[in-house]
Amino acid sequence: MASFCLHLAAAALFLVTTLSLISPSNSATCTSQTFTNNRPYSFCNDLPSLNSYLHWTYDQAKSTLSIAFIAPPARPNGWVSWAINPTSTGMVGSQALVAFRDAKGAMTVKTYNITAYGPLTESKVWYNVQESSAEFSGGVIRLFATVVLPQQGKTTVNHVWQVGPSVTAGIPAKHDFQPANLNAKGSLDLLRGQSTAAVGGNSRTKRRNVHGILNVVSWGIMFPVGIIIARYVRTFPSADPVWFYLHVSCQVSAYSIGVAGWGTGLKLGSESKAVTYSGHRNIGISLFALATVQIFALLLRPNKDHKYRFYWNIYHHGLGYVILVLGIINVFKGFNILQPEHKWRHAYIIVIAVLGGIAVFLEAITWVIVLRRKKSDKSTKPYDGYNNGHGRQEHLAP
């Protein structure tokens, strides 16, 4: 029985992955992008976060770098930025180009020397900007610039990119601190055309992905499947007691995977004390506590004819549905935090929709079976009355 649910978990993961591959994605690739005036660039990269892209040409002899940075702003009136950090790998110390719409509604590009986390002040930067411009169309901002790098001969630079929600009085507002924002940095090889994620960021991203997959499979898929088995398969007399063992093995397997996902979440939280997701964390703690109580409730399960079995059923079923709802809600909260490609959210929505459709279909089938069974029992049950006009039927002995 346990192997059935382990195979079910593998099938669920395979289904989500397959659907993600066939689900439509809003993202394009940099090679398919074109620009006004047919601006040519030697290289392009699909950057690993914030749905952004970078095109560039580097003239080593003149130490000039021409770039086109493309990204959707966090909101329609927001900003996008691309920067070089000559001293570190993060935001502090970066020399930024920021594109946004000015007070007159025209697109503008300004430079900022980011020395600390705080309000930005326009200033000169480490490199010389020969030309810069920006345009907004199709929901994305395109930032164009040609800069002269002071360190001639250096062909690898640390770059940082970012998007923000708004601009107030010409000052870009603070960006979000979601994982996608925090991971928007890397190393750029100007001659080889390669952009790699910053050291440490990629491993954290992998741990976040593992955390997400474990919790989607457990709380988001296997627990609902176990509830479907308990509610509908038990209706068929031939499935007794197989349905019970299937239900228990599914929920225990889901709980084990969920605890692993919960543990990875705690680890991730301890590594990023400055950034907390209170709602997601609190629901996760509640799920772990409720599911633990639910699992141990098996040890207190009364016999079918016990006088407390009715109350145990109410408690067990009610708690199960609470876990079901909280689990699905927290999966979507996790999507909002991780901000994966849209196809992953679409794939999960398809899986939940399929499970919901199966539940609706089985609900109708089981109601028909139950009503027919009651009608059959009523027609065969002796009653106090005339038996087809042949006389009065005696009461059954108690």
MITORLUM-746142 format. One line per field, with one value per residue (C-alpha): residue number from 1; residue in one letter; x, z, y. Coordinates in nm, 3 decimals. Example, Ala and Ser with C-alpha at 12.3 -4.5 7.8 and 13.67 -1.06 7.14 Angstrom:
2
i <- c(1 | 2) .
aa <- c(A | S) .
x <- c(1.230 | 1.367) .
z <- c(0.780 | 0.714) .
y <- c(-0.450 | -0.106) .
//
This chain:
398
i <- c(1 | 2 | 3 | 4 | 5 | 6 | 7 | 8 | 9 | 10 | 11 | 12 | 13 | 14 | 15 | 16 | 17 | 18 | 19 | 20 | 21 | 22 | 23 | 24 | 25 | 26 | 27 | 28 | 29 | 30 | 31 | 32 | 33 | 34 | 35 | 36 | 37 | 38 | 39 | 40 | 41 | 42 | 43 | 44 | 45 | 46 | 47 | 48 | 49 | 50 | 51 | 52 | 53 | 54 | 55 | 56 | 57 | 58 | 59 | 60 | 61 | 62 | 63 | 64 | 65 | 66 | 67 | 68 | 69 | 70 | 71 | 72 | 73 | 74 | 75 | 76 | 77 | 78 | 79 | 80 | 81 | 82 | 83 | 84 | 85 | 86 | 87 | 88 | 89 | 90 | 91 | 92 | 93 | 94 | 95 | 96 | 97 | 98 | 99 | 100 | 101 | 102 | 103 | 104 | 105 | 106 | 107 | 108 | 109 | 110 | 111 | 112 | 113 | 114 | 115 | 116 | 117 | 118 | 119 | 120 | 121 | 122 | 123 | 124 | 125 | 126 | 127 | 128 | 129 | 130 | 131 | 132 | 133 | 134 | 135 | 136 | 137 | 138 | 139 | 140 | 141 | 142 | 143 | 144 | 145 | 146 | 147 | 148 | 149 | 150 | 151 | 152 | 153 | 154 | 155 | 156 | 157 | 158 | 159 | 160 | 161 | 162 | 163 | 164 | 165 | 166 | 167 | 168 | 169 | 170 | 171 | 172 | 173 | 174 | 175 | 176 | 177 | 178 | 179 | 180 | 181 | 182 | 183 | 184 | 185 | 186 | 187 | 188 | 189 | 190 | 191 | 192 | 193 | 194 | 195 | 196 | 197 | 198 | 199 | 200 | 201 | 202 | 203 | 204 | 205 | 206 | 207 | 208 | 209 | 210 | 211 | 212 | 213 | 214 | 215 | 216 | 217 | 218 | 219 | 220 | 221 | 222 | 223 | 224 | 225 | 226 | 227 | 228 | 229 | 230 | 231 | 232 | 233 | 234 | 235 | 236 | 237 | 238 | 239 | 240 | 241 | 242 | 243 | 244 | 245 | 246 | 247 | 248 | 249 | 250 | 251 | 252 | 253 | 254 | 255 | 256 | 257 | 258 | 259 | 260 | 261 | 262 | 263 | 264 | 265 | 266 | 267 | 268 | 269 | 270 | 271 | 272 | 273 | 274 | 275 | 276 | 277 | 278 | 279 | 280 | 281 | 282 | 283 | 284 | 285 | 286 | 287 | 288 | 289 | 290 | 291 | 292 | 293 | 294 | 295 | 296 | 297 | 298 | 299 | 300 | 301 | 302 | 303 | 304 | 305 | 306 | 307 | 308 | 309 | 310 | 311 | 312 | 313 | 314 | 315 | 316 | 317 | 318 | 319 | 320 | 321 | 322 | 323 | 324 | 325 | 326 | 327 | 328 | 329 | 330 | 331 | 332 | 333 | 334 | 335 | 336 | 337 | 338 | 339 | 340 | 341 | 342 | 343 | 344 | 345 | 346 | 347 | 348 | 349 | 350 | 351 | 352 | 353 | 354 | 355 | 356 | 357 | 358 | 359 | 360 | 361 | 362 | 363 | 364 | 365 | 366 | 367 | 368 | 369 | 370 | 371 | 372 | 373 | 374 | 375 | 376 | 377 | 378 | 379 | 380 | 381 | 382 | 383 | 384 | 385 | 386 | 387 | 388 | 389 | 390 | 391 | 392 | 393 | 394 | 395 | 396 | 397 | 398) .
aa <- c(M | A | S | F | C | L | H | L | A | A | A | A | L | F | L | V | T | T | L | S | L | I | S | P | S | N | S | A | T | C | T | S | Q | T | F | T | N | N | R | P | Y | S | F | C | N | D | L | P | S | L | N | S | Y | L | H | W | T | Y | D | Q | A | K | S | T | L | S | I | A | F | I | A | P | P | A | R | P | N | G | W | V | S | W | A | I | N | P | T | S | T | G | M | V | G | S | Q | A | L | V | A | F | R | D | A | K | G | A | M | T | V | K | T | Y | N | I | T | A | Y | G | P | L | T | E | S | K | V | W | Y | N | V | Q | E | S | S | A | E | F | S | G | G | V | I | R | L | F | A | T | V | V | L | P | Q | Q | G | K | T | T | V | N | H | V | W | Q | V | G | P | S | V | T | A | G | I | P | A | K | H | D | F | Q | P | A | N | L | N | A | K | G | S | L | D | L | L | R | G | Q | S | T | A | A | V | G | G | N | S | R | T | K | R | R | N | V | H | G | I | L | N | V | V | S | W | G | I | M | F | P | V | G | I | I | I | A | R | Y | V | R | T | F | P | S | A | D | P | V | W | F | Y | L | H | V | S | C | Q | V | S | A | Y | S | I | G | V | A | G | W | G | T | G | L | K | L | G | S | E | S | K | A | V | T | Y | S | G | H | R | N | I | G | I | S | L | F | A | L | A | T | V | Q | I | F | A | L | L | L | R | P | N | K | D | H | K | Y | R | F | Y | W | N | I | Y | H | H | G | L | G | Y | V | I | L | V | L | G | I | I | N | V | F | K | G | F | N | I | L | Q | P | E | H | K | W | R | H | A | Y | I | I | V | I | A | V | L | G | G | I | A | V | F | L | E | A | I | T | W | V | I | V | L | R | R | K | K | S | D | K | S | T | K | P | Y | D | G | Y | N | N | G | H | G | R | Q | E | H | L | A | P) .
x <- c(0.000 | 0.279 | 0.441 | 0.114 | 0.132 | 0.502 | 0.427 | 0.142 | 0.381 | 0.618 | 0.328 | 0.207 | 0.554 | 0.578 | 0.235 | 0.322 | 0.650 | 0.482 | 0.206 | 0.461 | 0.630 | 0.309 | 0.156 | 0.186 | 0.460 | 0.464 | 0.841 | 1.034 | 1.398 | 1.648 | 1.729 | 1.373 | 1.381 | 1.427 | 1.473 | 1.379 | 1.635 | 1.752 | 2.016 | 2.263 | 2.427 | 2.690 | 2.549 | 2.229 | 2.131 | 1.802 | 1.876 | 1.776 | 1.532 | 1.275 | 1.185 | 1.465 | 1.709 | 2.043 | 2.191 | 2.540 | 2.837 | 3.185 | 3.459 | 3.772 | 4.001 | 3.791 | 3.665 | 3.309 | 3.008 | 2.673 | 2.379 | 2.006 | 1.839 | 1.477 | 1.246 | 0.886 | 0.864 | 0.712 | 0.410 | 0.314 | 0.457 | 0.766 | 1.132 | 1.399 | 1.771 | 2.093 | 2.421 | 2.787 | 2.943 | 3.323 | 3.389 | 3.137 | 2.858 | 2.554 | 2.359 | 2.573 | 2.857 | 2.683 | 2.688 | 2.335 | 2.145 | 1.777 | 1.501 | 1.156 | 0.890 | 0.953 | 0.698 | 0.611 | 0.550 | 0.864 | 1.105 | 1.437 | 1.758 | 1.951 | 2.267 | 2.307 | 2.606 | 2.443 | 2.644 | 2.382 | 2.029 | 1.820 | 1.671 | 1.855 | 2.019 | 2.117 | 2.494 | 2.790 | 2.900 | 3.220 | 3.197 | 3.138 | 2.797 | 2.828 | 2.458 | 2.144 | 1.773 | 1.469 | 1.134 | 0.820 | 0.596 | 0.433 | 0.451 | 0.833 | 1.094 | 1.393 | 1.699 | 1.972 | 2.316 | 2.674 | 2.932 | 3.311 | 3.463 | 3.763 | 3.942 | 4.058 | 4.132 | 3.900 | 3.648 | 3.447 | 3.227 | 2.978 | 2.635 | 2.312 | 1.963 | 1.642 | 1.281 | 1.079 | 0.715 | 0.704 | 0.881 | 0.797 | 0.923 | 1.186 | 1.313 | 1.278 | 1.097 | 1.248 | 1.220 | 1.069 | 1.285 | 1.143 | 1.385 | 1.372 | 1.487 | 1.757 | 1.897 | 1.915 | 2.294 | 2.575 | 2.898 | 2.909 | 3.181 | 3.181 | 3.379 | 3.240 | 2.879 | 2.809 | 2.617 | 2.635 | 2.450 | 2.634 | 2.807 | 2.565 | 2.254 | 2.217 | 2.239 | 1.979 | 1.754 | 1.789 | 1.695 | 1.393 | 1.289 | 1.326 | 1.118 | 0.850 | 0.836 | 0.813 | 0.526 | 0.334 | 0.349 | 0.257 | 0.017 | -0.099 | -0.158 | -0.121 | -0.333 | -0.624 | -0.592 | -0.601 | -0.918 | -1.079 | -1.002 | -1.152 | -1.468 | -1.559 | -1.383 | -1.523 | -1.873 | -1.811 | -1.849 | -1.593 | -1.330 | -1.353 | -1.102 | -0.865 | -0.978 | -0.875 | -0.521 | -0.487 | -0.608 | -0.372 | -0.069 | -0.132 | -0.172 | 0.127 | 0.344 | 0.217 | 0.288 | 0.645 | 0.714 | 0.544 | 0.762 | 1.070 | 0.938 | 0.859 | 1.211 | 1.369 | 1.147 | 1.280 | 1.635 | 1.569 | 1.411 | 1.712 | 1.940 | 1.745 | 1.651 | 1.618 | 1.340 | 1.034 | 0.709 | 0.483 | 0.165 | 0.334 | 0.538 | 0.241 | 0.025 | 0.314 | 0.351 | -0.025 | -0.026 | 0.254 | 0.078 | -0.266 | -0.130 | 0.071 | -0.244 | -0.431 | -0.171 | -0.155 | -0.536 | -0.512 | -0.393 | -0.712 | -0.956 | -1.251 | -1.419 | -1.712 | -1.969 | -1.810 | -2.029 | -1.755 | -1.691 | -1.948 | -1.763 | -1.425 | -1.549 | -1.661 | -1.324 | -1.123 | -1.317 | -1.329 | -0.956 | -0.886 | -1.077 | -0.901 | -0.564 | -0.684 | -0.780 | -0.474 | -0.241 | -0.371 | -0.367 | -0.008 | 0.101 | -0.019 | 0.149 | 0.467 | 0.426 | 0.393 | 0.717 | 0.929 | 0.787 | 0.869 | 0.779 | 0.406 | 0.390 | 0.451 | 0.153 | -0.057 | 0.045 | -0.059 | -0.389 | -0.456 | -0.377 | -0.608 | -0.879 | -0.852 | -0.874 | -1.172 | -1.344 | -1.284 | -1.426 | -1.742 | -1.791 | -1.744 | -1.972 | -2.256 | -2.181 | -2.166 | -2.489 | -2.664 | -2.523 | -2.620 | -2.975 | -3.027 | -2.894 | -3.133 | -3.422 | -3.331 | -3.303 | -3.639 | -3.816 | -3.690 | -3.741 | -4.052 | -4.295 | -4.609 | -4.888 | -5.067 | -4.861 | -5.012 | -5.359 | -5.282 | -5.284 | -5.097 | -4.722 | -4.582 | -4.314 | -3.960 | -3.814 | -3.572) .
z <- c(0.000 | 0.084 | -0.253 | -0.422 | -0.275 | -0.343 | -0.705 | -0.685 | -0.564 | -0.851 | -1.096 | -0.954 | -0.991 | -1.345 | -1.427 | -1.296 | -1.490 | -1.810 | -1.785 | -1.719 | -2.046 | -2.248 | -2.063 | -2.241 | -2.117 | -2.142 | -2.158 | -2.485 | -2.556 | -2.618 | -2.966 | -3.081 | -2.974 | -3.216 | -3.162 | -3.330 | -3.585 | -3.607 | -3.337 | -3.363 | -3.063 | -3.053 | -2.757 | -2.560 | -2.244 | -2.083 | -1.730 | -1.456 | -1.266 | -1.306 | -1.664 | -1.795 | -2.086 | -2.169 | -2.514 | -2.551 | -2.774 | -2.631 | -2.821 | -2.633 | -2.819 | -2.720 | -2.391 | -2.489 | -2.392 | -2.568 | -2.389 | -2.424 | -2.101 | -2.122 | -1.829 | -1.719 | -1.435 | -1.111 | -1.191 | -1.501 | -1.355 | -1.217 | -1.317 | -1.438 | -1.379 | -1.498 | -1.316 | -1.295 | -0.954 | -0.976 | -0.611 | -0.507 | -0.627 | -0.467 | -0.494 | -0.262 | -0.467 | -0.799 | -1.068 | -1.200 | -1.507 | -1.416 | -1.675 | -1.589 | -1.699 | -1.588 | -1.468 | -1.828 | -1.919 | -2.131 | -2.081 | -1.926 | -1.808 | -1.504 | -1.329 | -0.961 | -0.750 | -0.495 | -0.175 | 0.075 | 0.112 | 0.113 | -0.105 | -0.434 | -0.542 | -0.905 | -0.935 | -1.160 | -1.189 | -1.225 | -1.606 | -1.865 | -2.034 | -2.401 | -2.479 | -2.316 | -2.392 | -2.302 | -2.444 | -2.305 | -2.508 | -2.474 | -2.095 | -2.085 | -2.061 | -2.296 | -2.162 | -2.416 | -2.330 | -2.450 | -2.175 | -2.156 | -1.893 | -1.712 | -1.660 | -2.013 | -2.082 | -1.812 | -1.985 | -1.689 | -1.472 | -1.191 | -1.302 | -1.114 | -1.252 | -1.081 | -1.123 | -0.899 | -0.841 | -0.874 | -0.904 | -0.673 | -0.748 | -0.977 | -0.711 | -0.777 | -0.492 | -0.310 | -0.494 | -0.346 | -0.154 | -0.305 | -0.399 | -0.764 | -0.667 | -0.431 | -0.693 | -0.969 | -0.988 | -1.152 | -1.349 | -1.712 | -1.954 | -2.214 | -2.480 | -2.441 | -2.416 | -2.087 | -1.780 | -1.469 | -1.139 | -0.839 | -0.613 | -0.344 | -0.516 | -0.739 | -0.449 | -0.252 | -0.555 | -0.579 | -0.211 | -0.262 | -0.560 | -0.360 | -0.082 | -0.332 | -0.508 | -0.182 | -0.054 | -0.381 | -0.404 | -0.036 | 0.083 | -0.263 | -0.435 | -0.219 | 0.073 | -0.160 | -0.331 | 0.008 | 0.101 | -0.232 | -0.161 | 0.189 | 0.083 | -0.236 | -0.270 | 0.064 | -0.085 | -0.284 | -0.060 | -0.262 | -0.177 | 0.198 | 0.369 | 0.078 | 0.068 | 0.431 | 0.378 | 0.061 | 0.248 | 0.541 | 0.323 | 0.108 | 0.404 | 0.593 | 0.279 | 0.217 | 0.578 | 0.553 | 0.235 | 0.384 | 0.696 | 0.471 | 0.285 | 0.613 | 0.738 | 0.424 | 0.478 | 0.831 | 0.699 | 0.432 | 0.691 | 0.921 | 0.632 | 0.549 | 0.878 | 0.715 | 0.484 | 0.631 | 0.479 | 0.784 | 0.619 | 0.438 | 0.746 | 0.987 | 0.758 | 0.720 | 1.098 | 1.133 | 0.865 | 1.035 | 1.374 | 1.241 | 1.024 | 1.317 | 1.531 | 1.242 | 1.195 | 1.565 | 1.576 | 1.408 | 1.741 | 1.908 | 1.640 | 1.814 | 1.678 | 1.440 | 1.706 | 1.981 | 2.117 | 2.055 | 1.692 | 1.566 | 1.735 | 1.623 | 1.264 | 1.289 | 1.430 | 1.179 | 0.872 | 0.977 | 1.046 | 0.715 | 0.517 | 0.705 | 0.608 | 0.249 | 0.220 | 0.404 | 0.199 | -0.135 | -0.013 | 0.103 | -0.226 | -0.406 | -0.144 | -0.218 | -0.590 | -0.510 | -0.309 | -0.542 | -0.856 | -1.089 | -1.456 | -1.510 | -1.658 | -1.314 | -1.160 | -1.464 | -1.434 | -1.068 | -1.143 | -1.409 | -1.162 | -0.896 | -1.156 | -1.265 | -0.903 | -0.846 | -1.157 | -1.039 | -0.697 | -0.852 | -1.075 | -0.786 | -0.564 | -0.812 | -0.854 | -0.481 | -0.413 | -0.673 | -0.512 | -0.160 | -0.262 | -0.446 | -0.148 | 0.087 | -0.147 | -0.171 | 0.206 | 0.253 | 0.001 | 0.167 | 0.527 | 0.700 | 0.816 | 1.030 | 0.770 | 0.521 | 0.307 | -0.040 | 0.105 | 0.242 | 0.606 | 0.867 | 0.896 | 1.241 | 1.391 | 1.383 | 1.712 | 1.843) .
y <- c(0.000 | 0.240 | 0.170 | 0.270 | 0.618 | 0.652 | 0.570 | 0.819 | 1.089 | 1.013 | 1.021 | 1.353 | 1.505 | 1.369 | 1.511 | 1.856 | 1.853 | 1.735 | 1.992 | 2.264 | 2.172 | 2.189 | 2.485 | 2.815 | 3.042 | 3.418 | 3.432 | 3.456 | 3.390 | 3.667 | 3.535 | 3.607 | 3.971 | 4.259 | 4.632 | 4.956 | 5.077 | 4.713 | 4.760 | 4.467 | 4.297 | 4.024 | 3.828 | 3.785 | 3.598 | 3.501 | 3.617 | 3.368 | 3.591 | 3.869 | 3.759 | 3.978 | 3.968 | 4.123 | 4.192 | 4.333 | 4.406 | 4.467 | 4.645 | 4.539 | 4.781 | 5.083 | 4.930 | 5.022 | 4.814 | 4.857 | 4.693 | 4.646 | 4.539 | 4.422 | 4.355 | 4.413 | 4.668 | 4.546 | 4.769 | 4.970 | 5.292 | 5.121 | 5.114 | 4.874 | 4.885 | 4.725 | 4.785 | 4.689 | 4.636 | 4.682 | 4.591 | 4.324 | 4.094 | 4.258 | 4.580 | 4.794 | 4.936 | 4.886 | 5.156 | 5.157 | 5.268 | 5.312 | 5.360 | 5.497 | 5.741 | 6.100 | 6.359 | 6.448 | 6.085 | 6.045 | 5.760 | 5.860 | 5.690 | 5.812 | 5.694 | 5.609 | 5.517 | 5.287 | 5.313 | 5.191 | 5.056 | 5.370 | 5.645 | 5.683 | 6.007 | 6.065 | 6.078 | 6.006 | 5.645 | 5.447 | 5.428 | 5.699 | 5.691 | 5.784 | 5.747 | 5.611 | 5.583 | 5.377 | 5.278 | 5.115 | 4.885 | 4.546 | 4.564 | 4.577 | 4.851 | 4.840 | 5.019 | 5.102 | 5.238 | 5.256 | 5.294 | 5.314 | 5.084 | 5.240 | 4.907 | 4.840 | 4.476 | 4.341 | 4.118 | 3.981 | 4.202 | 4.157 | 4.273 | 4.332 | 4.386 | 4.488 | 4.603 | 4.833 | 4.927 | 5.307 | 5.639 | 5.932 | 6.284 | 6.135 | 5.894 | 5.517 | 5.342 | 5.044 | 4.714 | 4.396 | 4.151 | 3.834 | 3.553 | 3.660 | 4.010 | 3.887 | 3.648 | 3.912 | 3.921 | 3.731 | 3.736 | 3.848 | 3.732 | 4.008 | 3.819 | 3.467 | 3.578 | 3.400 | 3.515 | 3.297 | 3.323 | 3.462 | 3.209 | 3.093 | 3.225 | 2.922 | 2.675 | 2.871 | 2.869 | 2.492 | 2.453 | 2.677 | 2.468 | 2.147 | 2.303 | 2.401 | 2.064 | 1.866 | 2.079 | 2.085 | 1.705 | 1.648 | 1.919 | 2.022 | 1.685 | 1.373 | 1.495 | 1.582 | 1.242 | 1.067 | 1.256 | 1.161 | 0.795 | 0.813 | 0.997 | 0.812 | 0.475 | 0.358 | 0.379 | 0.062 | -0.247 | -0.441 | -0.179 | -0.244 | -0.251 | -0.171 | 0.191 | 0.238 | 0.113 | 0.320 | 0.626 | 0.573 | 0.496 | 0.804 | 1.037 | 0.896 | 0.923 | 1.277 | 1.368 | 1.234 | 1.430 | 1.736 | 1.722 | 1.713 | 2.017 | 2.190 | 2.122 | 2.271 | 2.577 | 2.619 | 2.593 | 2.855 | 3.083 | 3.056 | 3.156 | 3.472 | 3.633 | 3.974 | 3.852 | 3.678 | 3.562 | 3.559 | 3.432 | 3.144 | 3.053 | 3.061 | 2.847 | 2.602 | 2.571 | 2.524 | 2.254 | 2.065 | 2.081 | 1.983 | 1.703 | 1.565 | 1.556 | 1.394 | 1.121 | 1.037 | 1.031 | 0.691 | 0.553 | 0.681 | 0.564 | 0.396 | 0.084 | 0.130 | 0.043 | 0.256 | 0.536 | 0.796 | 0.691 | 0.946 | 1.235 | 1.105 | 1.102 | 1.466 | 1.569 | 1.362 | 1.472 | 1.838 | 1.853 | 1.680 | 1.942 | 2.224 | 2.071 | 2.037 | 2.406 | 2.540 | 2.320 | 2.448 | 2.810 | 2.776 | 2.624 | 2.936 | 3.157 | 2.966 | 3.037 | 3.407 | 3.396 | 3.184 | 3.348 | 3.057 | 3.064 | 3.091 | 2.741 | 2.585 | 2.766 | 2.676 | 2.310 | 2.295 | 2.468 | 2.203 | 1.922 | 2.069 | 2.125 | 1.760 | 1.639 | 1.869 | 1.733 | 1.376 | 1.465 | 1.619 | 1.314 | 1.069 | 1.279 | 1.230 | 0.859 | 0.789 | 0.978 | 0.763 | 0.448 | 0.559 | 0.657 | 0.328 | 0.137 | 0.317 | 0.255 | -0.113 | -0.145 | 0.028 | -0.197 | -0.517 | -0.404 | -0.548 | -0.284 | -0.255 | -0.267 | -0.481 | -0.709 | -0.670 | -0.721 | -1.065 | -0.972 | -0.777 | -0.837 | -0.898 | -0.672 | -0.801 | -0.896 | -0.627) .
//
